[in-house]
């Protein structure tokens, strides 16, 4: 899909993916070694009462699920950023994550008419209905007919 295909209120969803305890531990040991991510005894004593995934890992799993849809892989030329990142509920071992996207705005670039900006609000849910994370991302997408 290209810039013109992402009309306001267009909605889509990704496939789903479970996250294992070992994946949580491996990621956290490398990138977010806080006790409630890497130490089962300490995690049990934490407010979470067990090992939870890093919020950063949740975002990366969500992003990979998004790319796996191939929804804009042919038209994406990056992103200037995201905003309103919220981690709402902890992601636990064996939770199954899925991402739901809704286009909230789009505008064609004034200085580069071969591309446009699309803002999408993403909800990351576990086990089909529990919201664990949300964020808004701006995507820069090629317009139709752009020669690559």
Secondary structure, DSSP 8 states (H G I E B T S, - for coil): --GGG--TT-EEEEEEEE--HHHHHHHHHHH---HHHH-HHHHHHSTTSS-B--HHHHHHHHHHHHHHTTSSTTTB---SEEEEEEE-S--BTT-EEEEEEEEEEEEE-SS-TTEEEEEEEEEEEETTTEEEEEEEEEEEEE-TT---
